[in-house]
């Protein structure tokens, strides 16, 4: 608005119009200046950018040392999910924990990767540190309990609030 007003005034004053036209192109010249720090592009499929420690990647379910799922089917993650993409069917057990998930599905097409499920889980059963950031599918993908449990070893160390990252960190 102010630029257009100055341009209109410049038409009325002789000799000012060429100066104003040059001043209009200054922001464009700033974008074409060489970058001092060098080229920042990477050759993507062959080189990967280093992910920060608190980067949210695909979900994975944690397991106990005996291989059983750590989830107690308390439904807090499904309740806190803003996109309602987590669906849990619980079953009763005779162990000290009264129930465990029979089905634990995450609809990836609906997930917004907000991390509320990780923050809400009281037993640290779900994490978003699998390190998997790109998967291409041509169908509607639902990640079930088998896939979520098979997501390999953890990429990052256990969450520690002293470092300031993770679901219970200072960030």
Buried (B, 14 or more C-beta within 10 A) or exposed (E): EEEEEEBEEBEEEEEBBEEBEEEEEEEEEEEEEEEEEEEEEEEEEEEEEEBEBBBBBBBBBBEEEEEEBBBBBBBBBBEBBEEEBBBBEBEEEEEEBEBBBEEBBBBBEBBEBBBBBBBBBEEBBBBBBBBEEEEEEEEEBBBEBEBBBEBEEBBBEEBEEEEEBBBEBEE
